Amino acid sequence: MISASDKEHLVVGYKQVLKALKNKTCSKLFIALDCSPNIRDSLSAEASGIETVTVDTMHELGSMCGIDVSSSCAAVIRL
């Protein structure tokens, strides 16, 4: 679901994703459905107009991002 070209411009984790959203550098957002509702709500509030993709679990999202740990969210940033 995350293409190779997207992986080159990927940030992973709540703090990095929130920063990208606030700086308006995010082009696509990935959110795990089993993450904390607080995280999901705060990211959704900042993600107006940005393509948002939901992933079933944090473990699955971490694997998609190529990391060995779970992740609540990830974002593709535009340069």
C-alpha positions as CSV (number, residue, x, y, z in Angstrom):
1,M,0.0,0.0,0.0
2,I,3.0,2.3,0.5
3,S,4.9,2.5,-2.8
4,A,8.6,2.5,-3.1
5,S,8.7,6.2,-4.2
6,D,6.5,7.1,-1.2
7,K,8.9,5.3,1.2
8,E,11.7,7.7,0.1
9,H,9.7,10.6,1.5
10,L,8.1,8.9,4.5
11,V,8.0,10.1,8.1
12,V,6.9,7.7,10.8
13,G,5.5,8.4,14.3
14,Y,3.1,10.8,15.8
15,K,5.5,13.7,16.5
16,Q,7.0,13.7,13.0
17,V,3.6,13.3,11.3
18,L,2.0,16.1,13.3
19,K,4.9,18.4,12.5
20,A,4.5,17.6,8.8
21,L,0.8,18.3,9.0
22,K,1.2,21.6,10.8
23,N,4.0,22.7,8.3
24,K,1.7,21.8,5.4
25,T,4.3,19.5,3.9
26,C,2.3,16.3,4.1
27,S,0.8,14.9,0.9
28,K,-0.6,11.6,2.2
29,L,-1.5,10.4,5.7
30,F,-1.6,6.8,7.0
31,I,-3.4,6.1,10.3
32,A,-3.7,2.8,12.1
33,L,-7.3,2.1,13.2
34,D,-6.2,0.6,16.5
35,C,-4.2,3.6,17.7
36,S,-5.3,5.8,20.5
37,P,-8.5,7.9,19.7
38,N,-6.6,11.0,20.9
39,I,-4.0,10.5,18.3
40,R,-6.5,9.7,15.6
41,D,-8.6,12.8,16.4
42,S,-5.7,15.2,16.6
43,L,-4.3,14.0,13.3
44,S,-7.7,14.1,11.6
45,A,-8.2,17.7,12.8
46,E,-4.9,18.8,11.1
47,A,-5.4,16.6,7.9
48,S,-8.0,18.7,6.2
49,G,-7.8,18.1,2.5
50,I,-5.0,15.5,2.7
51,E,-5.5,12.0,1.4
52,T,-5.9,9.8,4.4
53,V,-5.4,6.0,4.3
54,T,-6.5,3.8,7.2
55,V,-4.6,0.6,8.0
56,D,-6.1,-2.1,10.3
57,T,-3.4,-2.3,12.9
58,M,-0.3,-0.4,14.2
59,H,1.8,-3.5,13.6
60,E,0.7,-3.7,10.0
61,L,1.5,-0.1,9.5
62,G,5.0,-0.5,11.0
63,S,5.7,-3.4,8.7
64,M,4.4,-1.4,5.7
65,C,6.8,1.4,6.6
66,G,9.7,-1.1,6.8
67,I,10.3,-0.7,10.6
68,D,10.5,-3.4,13.2
69,V,8.0,-1.8,15.6
70,S,4.4,-0.7,15.5
71,S,3.4,2.8,14.4
72,S,0.2,4.7,14.9
73,C,0.8,6.9,11.9
74,A,3.0,7.8,9.0
75,A,3.0,10.5,6.3
76,V,4.4,11.1,2.9
77,I,6.0,14.5,2.7
78,R,6.4,16.6,-0.4
79,L,9.6,18.4,-1.0
